[in-house]
């Protein structure tokens, strides 16, 4: 999906760069990564056309859900989500009935061990982060989606590699 949205060049597509990094950390073979990029950019027609779809719903006790799905069949995906929600005391919602309660944000998470908290805070805030949360075991940085690349570059410049990063 990252290749489809921003192109197949990781040097200009931060989302793709991070997806490749994450795949390498999971020991995914280089051929599989290259094949996925070609499929995302449309160079390869192998498999079905994937699309990203958002569904809205409510879980048990009225908890609002935004469900992000990558699928090759919208009808099957909505049927499976509806079934899972219904089986567990929830239900699907109309488009827009839940989304207003959520904001898109850039998110970064990494272990706190051996990291100078003052340096992390300074780097994150200067790059545009809205919040830095220091926990006993991990550090979380949240900021606007527009600041994702700046925060990511600043963290890498400071020698910090997030275990988890993305926009949601």
Secondary structure, 3 states (H helix, E strand, C coil): CHHHHHCCCCCCCHHHHHHHHHHHHCCCCHHHHHHHHHHHHCCCCCCCCCEEEEEEEECHHHCEEEEEEEECCHHHHHHHHHHHHHHCCCEECCCCCCHHHCCCCEEEEEECCCCCHHHHHHHHHHHCEEEEEECCCEEEEEECHHHHHHHHHHHHHCCCCCCEEEEC
